[in-house]
Structures are given as structure tokens and as C-alpha cells.
Amino acid sequence: MLEIFFVQLVAAALGTVSIGVADLLYKAGRIGQGFHTFWVSCSTAAICVPVLTWTTDVFLGPTMASRGLVGAVAAAMFYWSYRNLRKLPADQQSAGGFLDTRSASRPLSPSRRTLATLTGVENSQERDQ
């Protein structure tokens, strides 16, 4: 049990570093969106392979069927991640494939604008508008 924990920890660390490198290269313009999407999807699927393998070995035994099941689940995870990352526009893709909603040009919500007006506190975004 401790061995699989260590292997999973190493896989998660390597996968996280791999995704980080892919994001850095993508944001620097060194790789395109298609290759970035492929890279992140491969890394995301590979992170889960050790624990999937251990789980199928425990419940099904180390057979070809269990290896096939691990491959099928990993392929499904890759496809799901790849398909969803491809849907994002190139300018909105950020680390891990989530939308980047932090925008300096985004106006304040009406409730925050009212609160700032009532308290007399100006926000830097309000001064810019």
C-alpha cells in the first residue's frame, strides 16, 4: 500500500510539472494550442494510471483484462480532457484548461459599485472608468 502511494505521489508530481511546463511554453508562444491541449491531456491521463492499475490488480488480478480496462479508462480520460480543452478559445485558455475570469477591465458588479459609493471607498477599477 505504501509503495503505490509513493508511485502515485511521484506520478502526480511529474504530471503537475509537465502541465506547468506546457502552460509556460504555450503562454510564451513556443507551442501552439493544439500541441498544448494534447500535452496537458496526456499528462492528466497519465497521473491516474498508477492508482488505476493498482485498483484493477486488487479487484481483477494482474491479467490482460485488467490492463485493458486501465487502458480504456485512461483513453477515455484523455479523450474527455482533450475534447473539452479544444473547445476553449485560444485567448481564454489558462493553466489546467480553465477559463481565466480575472480581468482588470471587467466592470464592478452593481452591488460592489453601490457598496463603494455608500462607503466612500474608491476602487482602482472605478477610477479607471
N, CA, C and O atoms as CSV, one atom per row, in Angstrom:
chain,resi,resn,atom,element,x,y,z
A,1,MET,N,N,0.830,-1.199,0.000
A,1,MET,CA,C,0.000,0.000,0.000
A,1,MET,C,C,0.874,1.261,0.000
A,1,MET,O,O,0.570,2.229,-0.697
A,2,LEU,N,N,1.939,1.246,0.770
A,2,LEU,CA,C,2.821,2.400,0.830
A,2,LEU,C,C,3.544,2.601,-0.502
A,2,LEU,O,O,3.817,3.729,-0.911
A,3,GLU,N,N,3.846,1.487,-1.168
A,3,GLU,CA,C,4.531,1.565,-2.462
A,3,GLU,C,C,3.662,2.269,-3.510
A,3,GLU,O,O,4.154,3.121,-4.249
A,4,ILE,N,N,2.391,1.922,-3.576
A,4,ILE,CA,C,1.508,2.554,-4.569
A,4,ILE,C,C,1.301,4.028,-4.226
A,4,ILE,O,O,1.167,4.859,-5.124
A,5,PHE,N,N,1.273,4.355,-2.935
A,5,PHE,CA,C,1.151,5.749,-2.540
A,5,PHE,C,C,2.350,6.552,-3.044
A,5,PHE,O,O,2.187,7.654,-3.568
A,6,PHE,N,N,3.543,6.001,-2.886
A,6,PHE,CA,C,4.754,6.682,-3.349
A,6,PHE,C,C,4.755,6.822,-4.876
A,6,PHE,O,O,5.093,7.881,-5.405
A,7,VAL,N,N,4.381,5.761,-5.571
A,7,VAL,CA,C,4.337,5.802,-7.041
A,7,VAL,C,C,3.312,6.835,-7.505
A,7,VAL,O,O,3.575,7.589,-8.442
A,8,GLN,N,N,2.148,6.875,-6.860
A,8,GLN,CA,C,1.120,7.846,-7.228
A,8,GLN,C,C,1.576,9.267,-6.930
A,8,GLN,O,O,1.287,10.183,-7.700
A,9,LEU,N,N,2.281,9.459,-5.828
A,9,LEU,CA,C,2.804,10.772,-5.478
A,9,LEU,C,C,3.807,11.249,-6.520
A,9,LEU,O,O,3.771,12.408,-6.933
A,10,VAL,N,N,4.700,10.364,-6.946
A,10,VAL,CA,C,5.675,10.713,-7.980
A,10,VAL,C,C,4.973,11.015,-9.301
A,10,VAL,O,O,5.326,11.977,-9.982
A,11,ALA,N,N,3.981,10.199,-9.669
A,11,ALA,CA,C,3.237,10.430,-10.913
A,11,ALA,C,C,2.512,11.771,-10.875
A,11,ALA,O,O,2.508,12.502,-11.865
A,12,ALA,N,N,1.901,12.096,-9.744
A,12,ALA,CA,C,1.200,13.375,-9.616
A,12,ALA,C,C,2.169,14.547,-9.701
A,12,ALA,O,O,1.869,15.562,-10.330
A,13,ALA,N,N,3.335,14.406,-9.067
A,13,ALA,CA,C,4.327,15.489,-9.115
A,13,ALA,C,C,4.858,15.681,-10.535
A,13,ALA,O,O,4.947,16.810,-11.018
A,14,LEU,N,N,5.210,14.586,-11.202
A,14,LEU,CA,C,5.709,14.695,-12.575
A,14,LEU,C,C,4.642,15.226,-13.528
A,14,LEU,O,O,4.936,16.019,-14.422
A,15,GLY,N,N,3.407,14.783,-13.330
A,15,GLY,CA,C,2.312,15.281,-14.163
A,15,GLY,C,C,2.060,16.760,-13.963
A,15,GLY,O,O,1.796,17.488,-14.920
A,16,THR,N,N,2.141,17.203,-12.721
A,16,THR,CA,C,1.944,18.626,-12.433
A,16,THR,C,C,3.053,19.470,-13.037
A,16,THR,O,O,2.793,20.532,-13.604
A,17,VAL,N,N,4.283,19.003,-12.918
A,17,VAL,CA,C,5.406,19.719,-13.520
A,17,VAL,C,C,5.252,19.750,-15.051
A,17,VAL,O,O,5.503,20.775,-15.684
A,18,SER,N,N,4.844,18.639,-15.626
A,18,SER,CA,C,4.656,18.566,-17.074
A,18,SER,C,C,3.587,19.549,-17.551
A,18,SER,O,O,3.775,20.235,-18.556
A,19,ILE,N,N,2.479,19.615,-16.838
A,19,ILE,CA,C,1.405,20.549,-17.201
A,19,ILE,C,C,1.890,21.987,-17.034
A,19,ILE,O,O,1.574,22.850,-17.852
A,20,GLY,N,N,2.651,22.240,-15.984
A,20,GLY,CA,C,3.197,23.583,-15.779
A,20,GLY,C,C,4.134,24.001,-16.896
A,20,GLY,O,O,4.075,25.136,-17.366
A,21,VAL,N,N,5.002,23.085,-17.326
A,21,VAL,CA,C,5.914,23.384,-18.430
A,21,VAL,C,C,5.125,23.629,-19.715
A,21,VAL,O,O,5.434,24.547,-20.474
A,22,ALA,N,N,4.109,22.808,-19.953
A,22,ALA,CA,C,3.279,23.005,-21.150
A,22,ALA,C,C,2.611,24.377,-21.132
A,22,ALA,O,O,2.553,25.056,-22.158
A,23,ASP,N,N,2.109,24.782,-19.975
A,23,ASP,CA,C,1.465,26.092,-19.872
A,23,ASP,C,C,2.457,27.231,-20.081
A,23,ASP,O,O,2.148,28.216,-20.752
A,24,LEU,N,N,3.648,27.093,-19.504
A,24,LEU,CA,C,4.662,28.129,-19.695
A,24,LEU,C,C,5.048,28.268,-21.171
A,24,LEU,O,O,5.148,29.379,-21.692
A,25,LEU,N,N,5.261,27.140,-21.831
A,25,LEU,CA,C,5.623,27.183,-23.247
A,25,LEU,C,C,4.491,27.731,-24.103
A,25,LEU,O,O,4.730,28.450,-25.073
A,26,TYR,N,N,3.263,27.392,-23.744
A,26,TYR,CA,C,2.113,27.886,-24.503
A,26,TYR,C,C,1.953,29.397,-24.335
A,26,TYR,O,O,1.747,30.120,-25.309
A,27,LYS,N,N,2.050,29.859,-23.100
A,27,LYS,CA,C,1.894,31.292,-22.847
A,27,LYS,C,C,3.045,32.105,-23.425
A,27,LYS,O,O,2.867,33.277,-23.756
A,28,ALA,N,N,4.225,31.497,-23.552
A,28,ALA,CA,C,5.368,32.176,-24.160
A,28,ALA,C,C,5.308,32.135,-25.684
A,28,ALA,O,O,6.126,32.764,-26.355
A,29,GLY,N,N,4.357,31.410,-26.225
A,29,GLY,CA,C,4.200,31.332,-27.669
A,29,GLY,C,C,5.126,30.325,-28.331
A,29,GLY,O,O,5.302,30.364,-29.549
A,30,ARG,N,N,5.718,29.431,-27.563
A,30,ARG,CA,C,6.647,28.442,-28.127
A,30,ARG,C,C,5.933,27.229,-28.709
A,30,ARG,O,O,6.454,26.578,-29.615
A,31,ILE,N,N,4.732,26.919,-28.192
A,31,ILE,CA,C,3.941,25.821,-28.741
A,31,ILE,C,C,2.544,26.332,-29.033
A,31,ILE,O,O,2.091,27.305,-28.430
A,32,GLY,N,N,1.870,25.682,-29.948
A,32,GLY,CA,C,0.518,26.089,-30.321
A,32,GLY,C,C,-0.530,25.477,-29.409
A,32,GLY,O,O,-0.230,24.642,-28.556
A,33,GLN,N,N,-1.767,25.912,-29.611
A,33,GLN,CA,C,-2.858,25.432,-28.769
A,33,GLN,C,C,-3.094,23.935,-28.948
A,33,GLN,O,O,-3.385,23.240,-27.975
A,34,GLY,N,N,-2.976,23.432,-30.164
A,34,GLY,CA,C,-3.221,22.019,-30.405
A,34,GLY,C,C,-2.239,21.123,-29.666
A,34,GLY,O,O,-2.635,20.146,-29.031
A,35,PHE,N,N,-0.950,21.464,-29.751
A,35,PHE,CA,C,0.044,20.660,-29.053
A,35,PHE,C,C,-0.084,20.815,-27.543
A,35,PHE,O,O,0.106,19.848,-26.807
A,36,HIS,N,N,-0.405,22.015,-27.072
A,36,HIS,CA,C,-0.616,22.251,-25.644
A,36,HIS,C,C,-1.771,21.397,-25.126
A,36,HIS,O,O,-1.672,20.778,-24.067
A,37,THR,N,N,-2.854,21.373,-25.877
A,37,THR,CA,C,-4.015,20.583,-25.486
A,37,THR,C,C,-3.657,19.109,-25.414
A,37,THR,O,O,-4.040,18.424,-24.465
A,38,PHE,N,N,-2.926,18.610,-26.409
A,38,PHE,CA,C,-2.505,17.213,-26.424
A,38,PHE,C,C,-1.606,16.906,-25.228
A,38,PHE,O,O,-1.788,15.890,-24.556
A,39,TRP,N,N,-0.643,17.777,-24.965
A,39,TRP,CA,C,0.311,17.591,-23.874
A,39,TRP,C,C,-0.392,17.548,-22.522
A,39,TRP,O,O,-0.131,16.659,-21.711
A,40,VAL,N,N,-1.284,18.507,-22.279
A,40,VAL,CA,C,-1.991,18.572,-21.000
A,40,VAL,C,C,-2.907,17.360,-20.835
A,40,VAL,O,O,-3.017,16.812,-19.738
A,41,SER,N,N,-3.557,16.943,-21.905
A,41,SER,CA,C,-4.443,15.779,-21.828
A,41,SER,C,C,-3.666,14.505,-21.530
A,41,SER,O,O,-4.108,13.681,-20.729
A,42,CYS,N,N,-2.515,14.336,-22.164
A,42,CYS,CA,C,-1.669,13.167,-21.881
A,42,CYS,C,C,-1.204,13.170,-20.432
A,42,CYS,O,O,-1.246,12.136,-19.765
A,43,SER,N,N,-0.767,14.311,-19.944
A,43,SER,CA,C,-0.286,14.401,-18.566
A,43,SER,C,C,-1.398,14.127,-17.566
A,43,SER,O,O,-1.185,13.439,-16.568
A,44,THR,N,N,-2.575,14.661,-17.830
A,44,THR,CA,C,-3.711,14.459,-16.934
A,44,THR,C,C,-4.098,12.985,-16.866
A,44,THR,O,O,-4.356,12.456,-15.785
A,45,ALA,N,N,-4.136,12.332,-18.007
A,45,ALA,CA,C,-4.486,10.905,-18.024
A,45,ALA,C,C,-3.385,10.069,-17.371
A,45,ALA,O,O,-3.687,9.108,-16.664
A,46,ALA,N,N,-2.123,10.416,-17.593
A,46,ALA,CA,C,-1.012,9.625,-17.051
A,46,ALA,C,C,-0.930,9.717,-15.530
A,46,ALA,O,O,-0.446,8.789,-14.882
A,47,ILE,N,N,-1.394,10.820,-14.955
A,47,ILE,CA,C,-1.364,10.973,-13.499
A,47,ILE,C,C,-2.175,9.865,-12.824
A,47,ILE,O,O,-1.805,9.397,-11.747
A,48,CYS,N,N,-3.258,9.450,-13.439
A,48,CYS,CA,C,-4.168,8.487,-12.809
A,48,CYS,C,C,-3.816,7.031,-13.071
A,48,CYS,O,O,-4.390,6.149,-12.432
A,49,VAL,N,N,-2.901,6.746,-13.982
A,49,VAL,CA,C,-2.605,5.365,-14.363
A,49,VAL,C,C,-2.106,4.508,-13.191
A,49,VAL,O,O,-2.561,3.371,-13.069
A,50,PRO,N,N,-1.198,4.982,-12.320
A,50,PRO,CA,C,-0.748,4.097,-11.230
A,50,PRO,C,C,-1.869,3.644,-10.298
A,50,PRO,O,O,-1.934,2.467,-9.943
A,51,VAL,N,N,-2.734,4.540,-9.907
A,51,VAL,CA,C,-3.801,4.141,-8.987
A,51,VAL,C,C,-4.857,3.297,-9.714
A,51,VAL,O,O,-5.462,2.415,-9.103
A,52,LEU,N,N,-5.082,3.551,-10.990
A,52,LEU,CA,C,-5.990,2.694,-11.758
A,52,LEU,C,C,-5.431,1.278,-11.877
A,52,LEU,O,O,-6.159,0.296,-11.733
A,53,THR,N,N,-4.144,1.190,-12.140
A,53,THR,CA,C,-3.503,-0.126,-12.257
A,53,THR,C,C,-3.576,-0.878,-10.936
A,53,THR,O,O,-3.901,-2.065,-10.910
A,54,TRP,N,N,-3.276,-0.193,-9.847
A,54,TRP,CA,C,-3.342,-0.844,-8.537
A,54,TRP,C,C,-4.757,-1.319,-8.225
A,54,TRP,O,O,-4.947,-2.432,-7.733
A,55,THR,N,N,-5.762,-0.469,-8.513
A,55,THR,CA,C,-7.146,-0.823,-8.223
A,55,THR,C,C,-7.592,-2.041,-9.025
A,55,THR,O,O,-8.222,-2.947,-8.479
A,56,THR,N,N,-7.271,-2.066,-10.314
A,56,THR,CA,C,-7.679,-3.225,-11.115
A,56,THR,C,C,-6.905,-4.479,-10.712
A,56,THR,O,O,-7.452,-5.580,-10.775
A,57,ASP,N,N,-5.656,-4.336,-10.304
A,57,ASP,CA,C,-4.899,-5.501,-9.837
A,57,ASP,C,C,-5.513,-6.079,-8.566
A,57,ASP,O,O,-5.556,-7.298,-8.396
A,58,VAL,N,N,-5.983,-5.221,-7.682
A,58,VAL,CA,C,-6.579,-5.692,-6.433
A,58,VAL,C,C,-7.909,-6.394,-6.700
A,58,VAL,O,O,-8.169,-7.455,-6.131
A,59,PHE,N,N,-8.747,-5.823,-7.548
A,59,PHE,CA,C,-10.085,-6.364,-7.751
A,59,PHE,C,C,-10.179,-7.380,-8.880
A,59,PHE,O,O,-11.023,-8.274,-8.815
A,60,LEU,N,N,-9.350,-7.280,-9.904
A,60,LEU,CA,C,-9.430,-8.203,-11.037
A,60,LEU,C,C,-8.207,-9.105,-11.165
A,60,LEU,O,O,-8.244,-10.103,-11.885
A,61,GLY,N,N,-7.133,-8.761,-10.477
A,61,GLY,CA,C,-5.887,-9.506,-10.613
A,61,GLY,C,C,-5.070,-8.930,-11.759
A,61,GLY,O,O,-5.603,-8.220,-12.611
A,62,PRO,N,N,-3.779,-9.234,-11.782
A,62,PRO,CA,C,-2.906,-8.687,-12.836
A,62,PRO,C,C,-3.046,-9.461,-14.159
A,62,PRO,O,O,-2.135,-10.179,-14.572
A,63,THR,N,N,-4.172,-9.304,-14.792
A,63,THR,CA,C,-4.447,-10.019,-16.046
A,63,THR,C,C,-4.474,-9.036,-17.207
A,63,THR,O,O,-4.420,-7.820,-17.020
A,64,MET,N,N,-4.557,-9.584,-18.392
A,64,MET,CA,C,-4.668,-8.748,-19.588
A,64,MET,C,C,-5.972,-7.949,-19.568
A,64,MET,O,O,-6.014,-6.824,-20.067
A,65,ALA,N,N,-7.021,-8.513,-19.004
A,65,ALA,CA,C,-8.303,-7.806,-18.931
A,65,ALA,C,C,-8.184,-6.559,-18.061
A,65,ALA,O,O,-8.727,-5.507,-18.398
A,66,SER,N,N,-7.478,-6.681,-16.950
A,66,SER,CA,C,-7.324,-5.515,-16.070
A,66,SER,C,C,-6.471,-4.442,-16.744
A,66,SER,O,O,-6.746,-3.251,-16.600
A,67,ARG,N,N,-5.440,-4.857,-17.476
A,67,ARG,CA,C,-4.614,-3.889,-18.209
A,67,ARG,C,C,-5.424,-3.214,-19.313
A,67,ARG,O,O,-5.273,-2.019,-19.567
A,68,GLY,N,N,-6.274,-3.986,-19.954
A,68,GLY,CA,C,-7.145,-3.415,-20.982
A,68,GLY,C,C,-8.120,-2.413,-20.399
A,68,GLY,O,O,-8.401,-1.383,-21.012
A,69,LEU,N,N,-8.639,-2.714,-19.208
A,69,LEU,CA,C,-9.549,-1.788,-18.539
A,69,LEU,C,C,-8.835,-0.507,-18.155
A,69,LEU,O,O,-9.392,0.581,-18.303
A,70,VAL,N,N,-7.601,-0.621,-17.659
A,70,VAL,CA,C,-6.806,0.575,-17.333
A,70,VAL,C,C,-6.585,1.404,-18.585
A,70,VAL,O,O,-6.736,2.625,-18.555
A,71,GLY,N,N,-6.230,0.755,-19.681
A,71,GLY,CA,C,-6.026,1.465,-20.943
A,71,GLY,C,C,-7.292,2.151,-21.431
A,71,GLY,O,O,-7.246,3.280,-21.918
A,72,ALA,N,N,-8.425,1.465,-21.298
A,72,ALA,CA,C,-9.691,2.052,-21.752
A,72,ALA,C,C,-10.081,3.264,-20.906
A,72,ALA,O,O,-10.529,4.278,-21.441
A,73,VAL,N,N,-9.913,3.162,-19.595
A,73,VAL,CA,C,-10.246,4.294,-18.720
A,73,VAL,C,C,-9.289,5.454,-18.968
A,73,VAL,O,O,-9.718,6.607,-19.020
A,74,ALA,N,N,-8.005,5.167,-19.120
A,74,ALA,CA,C,-7.026,6.234,-19.398
A,74,ALA,C,C,-7.322,6.889,-20.748
A,74,ALA,O,O,-7.220,8.109,-20.879
A,75,ALA,N,N,-7.683,6.094,-21.740
A,75,ALA,CA,C,-8.027,6.654,-23.053
A,75,ALA,C,C,-9.283,7.517,-22.973
A,75,ALA,O,O,-9.361,8.564,-23.615
A,76,ALA,N,N,-10.249,7.087,-22.198
A,76,ALA,CA,C,-11.470,7.883,-22.026
A,76,ALA,C,C,-11.168,9.201,-21.321
A,76,ALA,O,O,-11.717,10.242,-21.680
A,77,MET,N,N,-10.293,9.155,-20.315
A,77,MET,CA,C,-9.914,10.388,-19.620
A,77,MET,C,C,-9.166,11.333,-20.556
A,77,MET,O,O,-9.394,12.543,-20.544
A,78,PHE,N,N,-8.274,10.771,-21.366
A,78,PHE,CA,C,-7.548,11.584,-22.336
A,78,PHE,C,C,-8.520,12.228,-23.319
A,78,PHE,O,O,-8.447,13.432,-23.569
A,79,TYR,N,N,-9.418,11.442,-23.870
A,79,TYR,CA,C,-10.358,11.961,-24.865
A,79,TYR,C,C,-11.242,13.044,-24.271
A,79,TYR,O,O,-11.453,14.077,-24.907
A,80,TRP,N,N,-11.767,12.835,-23.067
A,80,TRP,CA,C,-12.634,13.818,-22.421
A,80,TRP,C,C,-11.889,15.129,-22.189
A,80,TRP,O,O,-12.406,16.208,-22.477
A,81,SER,N,N,-10.672,15.023,-21.668
A,81,SER,CA,C,-9.863,16.223,-21.415
A,81,SER,C,C,-9.513,16.929,-22.722
A,81,SER,O,O,-9.644,18.149,-22.826
A,82,TYR,N,N,-9.073,16.173,-23.706
A,82,TYR,CA,C,-8.678,16.738,-24.998
A,82,TYR,C,C,-9.862,17.437,-25.672
A,82,TYR,O,O,-9.722,18.546,-26.190
A,83,ARG,N,N,-11.017,16.790,-25.662
A,83,ARG,CA,C,-12.208,17.362,-26.295
A,83,ARG,C,C,-12.622,18.663,-25.611
A,83,ARG,O,O,-12.954,19.637,-26.287
A,84,ASN,N,N,-12.607,18.690,-24.285
A,84,ASN,CA,C,-13.031,19.892,-23.574
A,84,ASN,C,C,-12.014,21.026,-23.699
A,84,ASN,O,O,-12.404,22.192,-23.770
A,85,LEU,N,N,-10.724,20.707,-23.728
A,85,LEU,CA,C,-9.724,21.756,-23.894
A,85,LEU,C,C,-9.758,22.336,-25.307
A,85,LEU,O,O,-9.477,23.520,-25.488
A,86,ARG,N,N,-10.094,21.532,-26.300
A,86,ARG,CA,C,-10.171,22.033,-27.678
A,86,ARG,C,C,-11.328,23.007,-27.862
A,86,ARG,O,O,-11.299,23.831,-28.776
A,87,LYS,N,N,-12.343,22.927,-27.010
A,87,LYS,CA,C,-13.495,23.811,-27.119
A,87,LYS,C,C,-13.176,25.237,-26.694
A,87,LYS,O,O,-13.860,26.173,-27.107
A,88,LEU,N,N,-12.137,25.413,-25.869
A,88,LEU,CA,C,-11.810,26.743,-25.359
A,88,LEU,C,C,-11.151,27.585,-26.444
A,88,LEU,O,O,-10.301,27.088,-27.184
A,89,PRO,N,N,-11.532,28.849,-26.544
A,89,PRO,CA,C,-10.819,29.739,-27.469
A,89,PRO,C,C,-9.371,29.896,-27.021
A,89,PRO,O,O,-9.066,29.798,-25.832
A,90,ALA,N,N,-8.493,30.138,-27.970
A,90,ALA,CA,C,-7.057,30.210,-27.666
A,90,ALA,C,C,-6.720,31.314,-26.678
A,90,ALA,O,O,-5.800,31.145,-25.878
A,91,ASP,N,N,-7.422,32.431,-26.702
A,91,ASP,CA,C,-7.076,33.537,-25.812
A,91,ASP,C,C,-7.642,33.373,-24.414
A,91,ASP,O,O,-7.251,34.124,-23.520
A,92,GLN,N,N,-8.551,32.422,-24.177
A,92,GLN,CA,C,-9.132,32.247,-22.854
A,92,GLN,C,C,-8.568,31.036,-22.136
A,92,GLN,O,O,-8.947,30.784,-20.993
A,93,GLN,N,N,-7.683,30.280,-22.755
A,93,GLN,CA,C,-7.144,29.090,-22.134
A,93,GLN,C,C,-6.035,29.476,-21.170
A,93,GLN,O,O,-5.137,30.241,-21.520
A,94,SER,N,N,-6.099,28.948,-19.964
A,94,SER,CA,C,-5.075,29.229,-18.970
A,94,SER,C,C,-4.641,27.931,-18.335
A,94,SER,O,O,-4.987,26.857,-18.827
A,95,ALA,N,N,-3.899,28.007,-17.267
A,95,ALA,CA,C,-3.342,26.819,-16.624
A,95,ALA,C,C,-4.428,25.803,-16.305
A,95,ALA,O,O,-5.458,26.161,-15.736
A,96,GLY,N,N,-4.205,24.495,-16.677
A,96,GLY,CA,C,-5.147,23.443,-16.396
A,96,GLY,C,C,-6.364,23.448,-17.277
A,96,GLY,O,O,-7.240,22.595,-17.133
A,97,GLY,N,N,-6.437,24.410,-18.201
A,97,GLY,CA,C,-7.536,24.430,-19.141
A,97,GLY,C,C,-8.771,25.158,-18.656
A,97,GLY,O,O,-9.801,25.103,-19.329
A,98,PHE,N,N,-8.722,25.834,-17.526
A,98,PHE,CA,C,-9.879,26.544,-17.031
A,98,PHE,C,C,-9.933,27.946,-17.626
A,98,PHE,O,O,-8.909,28.497,-18.030
A,99,LEU,N,N,-11.119,28.514,-17.677
A,99,LEU,CA,C,-11.264,29.871,-18.183
A,99,LEU,C,C,-10.638,30.857,-17.217
A,99,LEU,O,O,-10.777,30.723,-16.001
A,100,ASP,N,N,-9.959,31.833,-17.754
A,100,ASP,CA,C,-9.349,32.870,-16.941
A,100,ASP,C,C,-10.365,33.995,-16.781
A,100,ASP,O,O,-10.556,34.794,-17.698
A,101,THR,N,N,-11.017,34.062,-15.624
A,101,THR,CA,C,-12.070,35.046,-15.410
A,101,THR,C,C,-11.558,36.290,-14.712
A,101,THR,O,O,-12.325,37.229,-14.498
A,102,ARG,N,N,-10.295,36.325,-14.355
A,102,ARG,CA,C,-9.740,37.504,-13.703
A,102,ARG,C,C,-9.339,38.501,-14.772
A,102,ARG,O,O,-8.353,38.301,-15.481
A,103,SER,N,N,-10.088,39.550,-14.885
A,103,SER,CA,C,-9.795,40.541,-15.911
A,103,SER,C,C,-9.807,41.925,-15.286
A,103,SER,O,O,-10.744,42.289,-14.575
A,104,ALA,N,N,-8.765,42.689,-15.554
A,104,ALA,CA,C,-8.673,44.028,-14.984
A,104,ALA,C,C,-9.698,44.962,-15.606
A,104,ALA,O,O,-10.086,45.951,-14.985
A,105,SER,N,N,-10.140,44.667,-16.809
A,105,SER,CA,C,-11.084,45.555,-17.475
A,105,SER,C,C,-12.536,45.186,-17.174
A,105,SER,O,O,-13.454,45.842,-17.667
A,106,ARG,N,N,-12.748,44.154,-16.379
A,106,ARG,CA,C,-14.107,43.739,-16.062
A,106,ARG,C,C,-14.721,44.752,-15.099
A,106,ARG,O,O,-14.121,45.051,-14.066
A,107,PRO,N,N,-15.904,45.288,-15.411
A,107,PRO,CA,C,-16.517,46.282,-14.527
A,107,PRO,C,C,-16.988,45.645,-13.224
A,107,PRO,O,O,-17.229,44.440,-13.150
A,108,LEU,N,N,-17.109,46.475,-12.214
A,108,LEU,CA,C,-17.606,46.003,-10.932
A,108,LEU,C,C,-19.071,45.634,-11.044
A,108,LEU,O,O,-19.810,46.202,-11.849
A,109,SER,N,N,-19.483,44.673,-10.224
A,109,SER,CA,C,-20.893,44.317,-10.197
A,109,SER,C,C,-21.667,45.478,-9.575
A,109,SER,O,O,-21.090,46.280,-8.841
A,110,PRO,N,N,-22.966,45.577,-9.859
A,110,PRO,CA,C,-23.742,46.683,-9.298
A,110,PRO,C,C,-23.714,46.727,-7.770
A,110,PRO,O,O,-23.687,47.813,-7.191
A,111,SER,N,N,-23.720,45.575,-7.111
A,111,SER,CA,C,-23.708,45.585,-5.645
A,111,SER,C,C,-22.383,46.120,-5.110
A,111,SER,O,O,-22.379,46.848,-4.117
A,112,ARG,N,N,-21.258,45.779,-5.742
A,112,ARG,CA,C,-19.963,46.299,-5.288
A,112,ARG,C,C,-19.839,47.785,-5.593
A,112,ARG,O,O,-19.245,48.531,-4.814
A,113,ARG,N,N,-20.391,48.222,-6.717
A,113,ARG,CA,C,-20.343,49.638,-7.072
A,113,ARG,C,C,-21.157,50.448,-6.057
A,113,ARG,O,O,-20.728,51.523,-5.637
A,114,THR,N,N,-22.327,49.936,-5.664
A,114,THR,CA,C,-23.159,50.616,-4.677
A,114,THR,C,C,-22.464,50.659,-3.329
A,114,THR,O,O,-22.471,51.692,-2.659
A,115,LEU,N,N,-21.862,49.543,-2.925
A,115,LEU,CA,C,-21.152,49.488,-1.654
A,115,LEU,C,C,-19.995,50.484,-1.644
A,115,LEU,O,O,-19.780,51.173,-0.647
A,116,ALA,N,N,-19.258,50.564,-2.734
A,116,ALA,CA,C,-18.132,51.502,-2.808
A,116,ALA,C,C,-18.627,52.941,-2.757
A,116,ALA,O,O,-17.975,53.796,-2.159
A,117,THR,N,N,-19.765,53.216,-3.373
A,117,THR,CA,C,-20.326,54.568,-3.366
A,117,THR,C,C,-20.808,54.941,-1.965
A,117,THR,O,O,-20.565,56.053,-1.498
A,118,LEU,N,N,-21.494,54.007,-1.291
A,118,LEU,CA,C,-22.031,54.284,0.038
A,118,LEU,C,C,-20.925,54.469,1.072
A,118,LEU,O,O,-21.050,55.317,1.955
A,119,THR,N,N,-19.873,53.714,0.983
A,119,THR,CA,C,-18.809,53.809,1.975
A,119,THR,C,C,-17.790,54.878,1.631
A,119,THR,O,O,-16.954,55.225,2.466
A,120,GLY,N,N,-17.845,55.406,0.418
A,120,GLY,CA,C,-16.906,56.429,0.011
A,120,GLY,C,C,-15.545,55.875,-0.359
A,120,GLY,O,O,-14.593,56.635,-0.535
A,121,VAL,N,N,-15.441,54.580,-0.478
A,121,VAL,CA,C,-14.179,53.939,-0.831
A,121,VAL,C,C,-14.140,53.765,-2.336
A,121,VAL,O,O,-15.032,53.166,-2.936
A,122,GLU,N,N,-13.095,54.297,-2.928
A,122,GLU,CA,C,-12.944,54.141,-4.371
A,122,GLU,C,C,-12.091,52.935,-4.663
A,122,GLU,O,O,-11.097,52.674,-3.986
A,123,ASN,N,N,-12.488,52.213,-5.666
A,123,ASN,CA,C,-11.709,51.066,-6.125
A,123,ASN,C,C,-10.871,51.511,-7.307
A,123,ASN,O,O,-11.275,52.411,-8.043
A,124,SER,N,N,-9.733,50.912,-7.502
A,124,SER,CA,C,-8.872,51.288,-8.620
A,124,SER,C,C,-9.572,51.060,-9.949
A,124,SER,O,O,-9.290,51.765,-10.918
A,125,GLN,N,N,-10.472,50.097,-10.018
A,125,GLN,CA,C,-11.201,49.853,-11.255
A,125,GLN,C,C,-12.195,50.991,-11.513
A,125,GLN,O,O,-12.435,51.355,-12.664
A,126,GLU,N,N,-12.769,51.549,-10.452
A,126,GLU,CA,C,-13.721,52.645,-10.634
A,126,GLU,C,C,-13.008,53.911,-11.106
A,126,GLU,O,O,-13.554,54.665,-11.912
A,127,ARG,N,N,-11.807,54.147,-10.616
A,127,ARG,CA,C,-11.066,55.328,-11.037
A,127,ARG,C,C,-10.716,55.237,-12.524
A,127,ARG,O,O,-10.668,56.260,-13.208
A,128,ASP,N,N,-10.476,54.053,-13.020
A,128,ASP,CA,C,-10.106,53.880,-14.413
A,128,ASP,C,C,-11.287,54.106,-15.357
A,128,ASP,O,O,-11.089,54.417,-16.532
A,129,GLN,N,N,-12.495,53.953,-14.859
A,129,GLN,CA,C,-13.671,54.049,-15.743
A,129,GLN,C,C,-14.123,55.444,-15.977
A,129,GLN,O,O,-15.096,55.665,-16.698
